[in-house]
């Protein structure tokens, strides 16, 4: 199990979504806010491929939300949370 998957599995409350397949597909293994943001942006991109009332798109949006939430949680544990949170917002906006 990658360090990132281990870290996510230790969060409380446990994510109601299965995030392992997204992590595996991304190739991101290190625990980092930027890695989680990248995976979240990938999920947002997938959701945009099926606009409208598509159930799968809704789950992709929920996945992106969960991953961005974890990225923000990680940011709060850094020496400069404001900087890291700003980078998360910047990277998320750039993927739109």
N, C-alpha and C positions, 0 to 999 in steps of 0.2 A: 504494500500500500504506500502511495506517495506521501510525503510529508504534508502536502496540502489536504489530501483526503483524510489523513489521520487528524489534522487540526480541526477540520470541519466536523468530523465524527465526535469530537470532544466538546462541541458547543452545546450549551444548554439555554434554551430548549432546543431539542433536536429539530433540524429542518424537516418540514413535512414533505419536501420534495427530494427525489433522488438526484443528487448533484454529481455523483460519481461518473456517470457517462459523459457529462459535459467536461469534467476535469480531464478524463482520459482522452477525449477527442481533442482537447486544446493542447495537450503536451505540457501544460504548466504543472510543475511538481513542487516548486518551492512555495513556502507560505509567504505571500506578499500581497499588499493591497493592489499593486499594479497588475499582478497576475490574475487576481480575482476580478478586477475591473475589465481586463481583456476578455475573460470568459463571459462576463455579463454582457459586454458589448457584442460578442458573438451571438449570444441568445437573443439580444434585441434585433440584430440583423436577421436572424432566422424568423423572428416574429413578423418583421416587415415584409417578408416574402409571401406571406399569406394574410393580407389585410382583411378586415371585416370580422364578422362573427364566426371565427374559426376556433374551435376548442383548443387545438394544438397551439395556436398562436397565444392563447391566454396562458397556457402552461409555460410557454417560452418567456412570456413577460413576467410571470411569477418567479421563474428561475433567475432571470436577470435581477429582479428585485432582491431575492435572497442573497445572490452573490454580491451585489452592491452593498447590502446591509453588512455582510461579513467583511467586505473591504473597509467599510467605515469603522467597524469594530476594531479591525487591525490598526487602522490609522490612529485611533485613540491610544494605542499602546506604544506609539513611536515617540521619539524625542520632540518632534515638531508636528503635532496632529493637524494644525491649521494648514501647513504646507501640503501634507499628504492628502487631506480632504480636498484641498484646492486642485491637486493633480487628478484625483478621482473625478471631480466635476469636469475638469478640462478634458480628460480622456473620454468621458461619457458623452460630452457635448460634441467632440470631434467625430465620434462614430455615428452621429445622427445623420 
